[in-house]
Amino acid sequence: MMQRKPLNSVLIKPADADCNMACEYCFYLHKGELYPKRKVHRMNAQVLEELVRQVMRTGERMVSFNWQGGEPTLMGLDFYKKALAFEEQYGLSGQAVGNGFQTNGILINAEWCEFLKEYNFLVGLSLDGPQHVHDRYRHDRGGRPTWERVMKAAELMGRYDVAYNILAVVNDYSAKFAKETYSFLTKQAFPPRDVEKFLQFIPIVETDPETGRAASFSVSAEAFGRFLCEIFDCWLADFREGWPTVSVRFFDTVFHSYVGLESPECTAMRECGPYVVVEHNGDVYSCDFFVEPRWKLGSLLKGNLVEMLNSPRQQEFRHMKADLPQPCLKCRWLSICRGGCTKDRLRDPADKGLCHFCTSYKMFFEHADEQFRSLAEKWRKNH
């Protein structure tokens, strides 16, 4: 009998794929086609209340709501004030709740900053790097560049002391500028005062519908491998008294493996699917990379989120990650990467079921292994 998984976290798409930007590499923009009856998609109060009620009443001592899109600021502040009111209404004594918020920054203003600060939202800001890198693919609906507006959002959040990290997509162009990107993000994209700096680099590979192969903006395995190695060297150079001063999510995930801790990131778990995705109308899916009919688990208006998380369909989804090709099973790095993200095995037929970034990770692990072993030894002595 399989152990039931607790519902600690939900990823929510309150505005579906609706966005005030039209990034060329976005994998979610076309998801609005699943709901063609309306051009504008917004979560209503009934769905919001039932979502919050179910999550808060799972009995878990710590839960988190992760608001994404599309662009979640399109919902307006009143929507999130209602969400917080429902969290308070349905929360249990002693229960901790966190709210995460992923935004392109275009609509962030002083009022948003005051709200995000007051209620301790952790914000993820999408910023690919310096202006020429960011504006390569990240345009608004009119085709205009967005870097200056995103930097204004970063400056405002820094001024209001909003906790934010930066998510940077690594594409065919940005991969050429690893050192420049790292320097820019760590020295210019955060407040000038001493704050914790959290970075996440997300390699992009999507399928070109015309060729069936990896789209032109996708980063190649070799290019991403070089990018990771260069970023790692920059990260090491920023150490102070032998410890990191910048958090890079992938490096943190790898480090967990070296000290025998469970991965904090689903891509490096034996099986994925530790959370569910809730769409604007209450439909529930296995993962935001798999918002498609095959992996629809149900509707929270008709069913229970915990039951859907532990349903046979979600178990099938989890097992799909664990079903690794033979080269993975014989790889010395399997215990660290676990075959990578499931979606990265499916975007380009040329990969033959292997992770598109298999070569990237091998390059990186060979480059960084000695340093991680040394850090792990130091960590054990202190713990």
C-alpha positions in Angstrom: 0.0 0.0 0.0 1.4 3.3 -1.0 2.0 6.0 1.7 -0.4 8.8 1.3 1.2 12.1 0.4 0.3 15.2 2.4 -1.0 18.3 0.7 1.5 21.0 1.8 1.6 23.1 -1.4 -0.6 24.1 -4.3 0.3 26.0 -7.4 -2.5 28.2 -8.6 -3.2 29.8 -11.9 -5.9 32.3 -11.0 -5.8 34.1 -14.4 -5.1 31.0 -16.4 -2.6 31.8 -19.2 -3.7 35.4 -19.5 -0.7 37.7 -19.5 0.3 41.3 -20.3 3.4 39.9 -21.9 4.0 37.6 -24.9 7.4 36.0 -24.3 8.5 34.1 -27.3 9.5 31.0 -25.3 6.5 30.9 -22.9 5.2 27.4 -22.6 1.9 28.4 -20.9 0.5 31.1 -23.3 -1.4 28.5 -25.4 -3.0 26.8 -22.3 -5.8 29.3 -22.6 -7.0 27.2 -25.6 -8.2 24.6 -23.0 -10.9 27.1 -22.1 -12.0 28.7 -25.3 -15.4 29.9 -24.2 -13.9 33.0 -22.7 -11.2 35.3 -23.8 -10.5 36.5 -20.3 -10.0 34.0 -17.5 -10.4 34.9 -13.9 -10.9 32.8 -10.7 -14.1 33.7 -9.0 -14.8 33.9 -5.3 -16.5 30.5 -5.1 -13.5 28.7 -6.5 -11.1 30.8 -4.4 -13.0 30.1 -1.2 -13.2 26.3 -1.8 -9.5 26.2 -2.8 -8.4 27.9 0.4 -10.8 26.0 2.6 -9.6 22.6 1.3 -5.9 23.5 1.7 -6.3 25.0 5.2 -8.4 22.1 6.4 -6.0 19.3 5.4 -4.7 19.4 9.0 -1.1 20.1 7.8 0.8 22.4 10.2 2.4 24.2 7.3 0.9 25.0 3.9 1.7 27.2 1.0 -0.1 28.9 -1.8 1.9 29.6 -4.9 0.2 32.1 -7.1 1.4 32.0 -10.7 0.2 32.5 -14.3 0.0 33.7 -16.9 0.4 36.8 -14.8 -1.2 36.7 -11.3 -1.2 40.5 -10.8 -3.9 40.7 -13.5 -6.3 39.5 -10.7 -5.9 42.8 -8.8 -5.1 43.4 -5.1 -8.7 42.8 -3.9 -8.5 39.2 -5.0 -5.5 38.5 -2.8 -7.0 40.3 0.1 -10.0 37.9 -0.2 -7.6 35.0 -0.3 -5.9 36.1 2.9 -9.3 36.6 4.5 -10.2 33.0 3.6 -6.9 31.8 4.9 -7.6 33.4 8.2 -11.2 32.1 8.3 -10.3 28.5 7.6 -6.9 28.3 9.3 -6.4 26.0 12.2 -4.8 27.1 15.5 -1.0 27.1 15.2 -1.1 26.5 11.5 1.6 28.3 9.4 0.7 29.5 5.9 3.0 31.0 3.3 2.1 32.8 0.0 4.4 32.8 -3.0 3.9 35.0 -6.0 5.6 34.7 -9.4 5.3 37.9 -11.5 6.8 39.5 -14.6 6.8 42.8 -12.6 5.0 45.0 -15.1 2.1 46.0 -12.9 4.1 46.2 -9.6 3.7 49.6 -8.0 3.9 51.1 -4.5 0.5 49.8 -3.5 1.4 46.3 -4.5 4.7 46.5 -2.6 3.0 47.7 0.5 0.7 44.7 0.4 3.4 42.2 -0.4 5.5 43.4 2.4 2.7 43.6 5.0 1.6 40.1 4.4 5.1 38.5 3.9 4.6 37.3 0.3 7.7 35.8 -1.2 7.9 37.1 -4.7 9.6 35.5 -7.7 10.5 38.2 -10.3 11.1 37.0 -13.8 14.3 38.8 -15.0 16.6 37.0 -17.5 19.6 39.3 -17.1 21.0 42.6 -18.4 18.9 44.5 -20.9 20.1 42.9 -24.1 19.6 39.4 -22.6 16.2 40.1 -21.1 14.7 41.9 -24.0 15.8 39.2 -26.5 12.5 37.2 -25.9 10.6 39.0 -23.2 8.3 41.5 -24.9 4.9 42.9 -24.0 1.7 42.3 -26.1 2.7 45.1 -28.4 6.1 43.7 -29.0 7.8 46.4 -26.9 10.8 45.5 -24.6 10.1 45.1 -20.9 13.5 45.3 -19.1 13.2 48.9 -17.9 9.8 48.2 -16.4 11.0 45.0 -14.7 14.0 46.8 -13.3 11.6 49.5 -11.9 9.7 46.8 -10.1 12.9 45.4 -8.6 13.9 48.8 -7.4 10.4 49.4 -5.9 10.4 46.0 -4.1 13.9 46.7 -2.8 12.8 50.1 -1.5 9.8 48.6 0.3 11.8 45.7 1.6 9.7 43.1 -0.2 11.3 39.6 -0.1 12.0 38.6 -3.6 14.1 36.2 -5.6 14.9 36.2 -9.3 14.0 33.6 -11.9 16.0 33.8 -15.1 15.3 31.6 -18.1 18.4 30.3 -19.9 17.8 30.2 -23.7 20.0 29.9 -26.8 21.0 33.5 -26.5 21.4 34.1 -22.7 23.5 31.0 -22.4 26.3 32.9 -24.1 26.5 35.5 -21.3 26.8 33.5 -18.0 29.3 35.7 -16.3 27.7 38.9 -17.4 24.3 37.7 -16.3 25.5 36.5 -12.9 27.3 39.8 -12.2 24.3 41.8 -13.3 21.7 39.8 -11.2 23.8 39.8 -8.1 25.1 43.4 -8.2 22.3 45.4 -9.9 19.0 43.5 -9.6 18.8 43.5 -5.8 18.9 46.4 -3.4 22.3 48.0 -2.8 22.1 47.1 0.9 23.2 43.7 2.1 20.3 41.3 1.5 20.0 37.6 0.8 20.2 37.0 -2.9 18.3 34.0 -4.4 18.6 33.1 -8.0 17.0 30.4 -10.1 18.2 29.6 -13.6 15.7 27.7 -15.7 16.9 26.1 -18.9 14.3 26.2 -21.7 13.4 23.5 -24.2 10.1 23.5 -25.9 8.9 21.7 -29.0 8.6 23.6 -32.3 5.1 22.6 -33.6 6.3 22.9 -37.2 9.3 20.6 -37.0 8.5 18.5 -33.9 12.0 19.2 -32.7 13.4 21.5 -30.0 12.4 25.1 -30.8 15.1 27.5 -31.9 15.1 29.5 -28.6 15.8 26.3 -26.7 19.3 26.1 -25.1 21.4 23.1 -26.2 22.8 20.6 -23.7 26.4 21.7 -24.3 25.6 25.4 -24.0 23.7 24.9 -20.8 26.5 22.8 -19.4 29.0 25.5 -20.1 26.6 28.1 -18.6 26.3 26.1 -15.3 30.0 25.7 -15.0 30.6 29.4 -15.5 27.9 30.4 -13.0 29.3 27.9 -10.5 32.8 29.5 -10.7 31.2 33.0 -10.2 29.2 31.6 -7.2 32.4 30.2 -5.7 34.2 33.5 -6.2 31.5 35.2 -4.1 32.0 32.9 -1.1 32.8 34.7 2.2 34.7 32.8 5.0 34.2 29.6 3.0 30.4 29.8 2.6 28.1 31.0 -0.2 26.7 34.6 -0.1 24.3 33.9 -3.0 21.8 31.1 -3.2 21.5 29.4 -6.6 18.6 27.0 -6.4 20.2 24.3 -8.6 23.4 24.4 -6.5 21.3 24.2 -3.3 19.5 21.2 -4.7 22.7 19.4 -5.6 24.2 20.1 -2.2 21.3 18.4 -0.5 22.2 15.2 -2.3 25.9 15.5 -1.2 24.8 15.7 2.5 22.1 13.0 2.3 19.1 15.3 2.5 16.0 15.0 0.4 15.9 17.2 -2.6 13.9 20.5 -2.1 13.2 20.5 -5.9 10.9 18.0 -7.6 13.2 17.7 -10.6 15.8 15.9 -8.5 13.4 13.6 -6.6 12.9 9.9 -7.4 9.3 10.7 -8.2 7.7 14.0 -8.8 4.1 15.2 -8.3 4.4 16.4 -4.6 1.9 19.2 -5.4 -1.1 19.8 -7.6 -1.9 22.7 -10.0 -5.3 24.5 -9.7 -6.6 26.4 -12.7 -8.8 29.5 -12.6 -12.0 27.5 -12.8 -11.0 24.9 -10.2 -9.7 22.2 -12.6 -6.8 20.3 -11.0 -3.8 19.0 -12.9 -0.7 17.0 -12.1 1.9 19.7 -12.9 2.1 23.1 -14.6 4.2 21.6 -17.4 1.4 19.0 -17.9 -1.7 21.1 -17.9 -3.4 18.9 -20.6 -6.4 16.6 -20.7 -4.5 13.4 -20.0 -3.2 14.8 -16.6 -6.4 16.4 -15.4 -7.2 15.0 -12.0 -10.6 16.5 -11.5 -12.2 19.7 -10.2 -12.0 21.0 -6.6 -15.6 22.0 -6.9 -16.6 18.3 -7.2 -13.7 16.5 -5.5 -11.1 16.7 -2.8 -7.5 18.0 -3.4 -5.9 15.5 -1.1 -7.7 12.6 -2.8 -6.6 13.9 -6.2 -3.0 14.2 -5.0 -3.1 10.5 -4.0 -5.3 9.4 -7.0 -4.2 6.5 -9.3 -3.8 9.1 -12.1 -1.3 11.2 -10.0 0.5 8.0 -9.0 0.9 7.2 -12.7 2.3 10.6 -13.2 4.8 10.2 -10.4 5.9 6.8 -11.7 6.5 8.3 -15.2 9.5 10.1 -13.7 10.9 7.0 -12.0 10.7 5.0 -15.3 14.2 5.9 -16.4 16.0 4.8 -19.6 18.9 2.4 -19.3 21.7 5.0 -19.6 20.4 6.7 -16.5 20.3 3.5 -14.5 24.0 3.0 -15.1 25.1 6.7 -14.7 27.3 7.6 -11.7 25.3 10.8 -11.2 21.9 9.2 -11.0 21.6 9.8 -7.2 22.0 13.5 -7.8 19.9 14.3 -10.9 17.4 11.4 -10.8 17.0 11.7 -14.6 16.0 15.4 -14.5 12.6 16.9 -15.1 10.1 14.6 -16.8 9.1 17.2 -19.3 12.7 17.6 -20.5 12.6 14.0 -21.7 9.7 14.6 -24.0 10.2 17.9 -25.8 12.7 16.7 -28.5 12.5 13.2 -30.1 16.2 13.4 -30.8 16.8 13.0 -27.0 15.4 9.4 -27.3 13.8 9.6 -23.8 16.8 11.0 -22.0 16.7 14.3 -20.4 17.5 17.1 -22.9 20.1 18.4 -20.4 21.7 15.1 -19.6 25.0 16.2 -21.1 24.7 19.5 -19.3 24.5 17.8 -15.9 27.3 15.5 -16.6 29.5 18.4 -17.6 28.5 20.3 -14.4 28.9 17.4 -12.0 32.4 16.6 -13.3 33.3 20.3 -12.9 31.8 20.8 -9.4 32.1 17.4 -7.7 35.3 18.1 -5.8 34.0 21.5 -4.5 30.7 20.0 -3.4 32.5 17.1 -1.6 34.6 19.7 0.3 31.5 21.8 1.2 29.6 18.7 2.3 32.5 17.7 4.6 32.6 21.2 6.2 28.8 21.1 6.6 28.9 17.8 8.4 31.5 19.1 10.9 29.3 22.0 11.7 26.2 19.8 12.1 
